[in-house]
Amino acid sequence: MSVSAGARILVVEDEPVINQAVTDRLRGQGYEVVQAWDGPGAVSQFTETAPDLVLLDVMLPGFDGHEVCRRIQAARPVPVLMLTARDDEADILVGLGVGADDYLTKPFRMRELVARVGALLRRVDRAAELANRPTTTDLGDLRVDAAARRVWVAETEVHLTPTEFDLLLCLAASPGVVLTRENLYAEVWGWPGASGTRTVDSHVKALRSKIGADRVRTVHGVGYALEPGA
Ligand code: CA
């Protein structure tokens, strides 16, 4: 069964009005929703209810969304959509390596929130499908095992977040070819639109820091290409 149908979502937001509005909307879409209003509550709800996706506000009482993300991702990898107050927080969210997959800046449209949630859940399904198609790609000394979701650089294993891995897989499917940020966002995040280009930039930055900056070429104003490797 696909994880998207009837998925359980944990909504973490300390503003009662926003929390309830998001919860009602997601329930209306057929999702099961559990709620938390602070850092410690989010972590205990996560442990108790084992959600398929977490919607996470950054500024929270107790401890913040970064810390929540770090703790829950250490327990079990799960897609996390962060709700931020500022657009420039995207780099921080992704760069900290806390495991956020995507972010939405407040105020956001409910329609966009629902679309992003759906896209993230479908991505989990797609990743499960890919794992059934064993393929290993070698690009110079970079090795990507799509089935096992493992990556090596010069025979040393590199640990990527699920989003970084999907991004690398997408780039590695056509080495040397420039993929636009919009295309990458549509492919990896499963949601067409220009709104996610900063998310793509942030994840490319994080990916570079792990596999080597010179492996991903930037074509300014266009997008990115994975170097075929020597
Ligand atoms: Ca807040």
Boltz pocket constraint, residues with backbone or C-beta under 6 A from the ligand:
constraints:
  - pocket:
      binder: B
      contacts: [[A, 13], [A, 14], [A, 15], [A, 57], [A, 58], [A, 59], [A, 60]]
      max_distance: 6.0
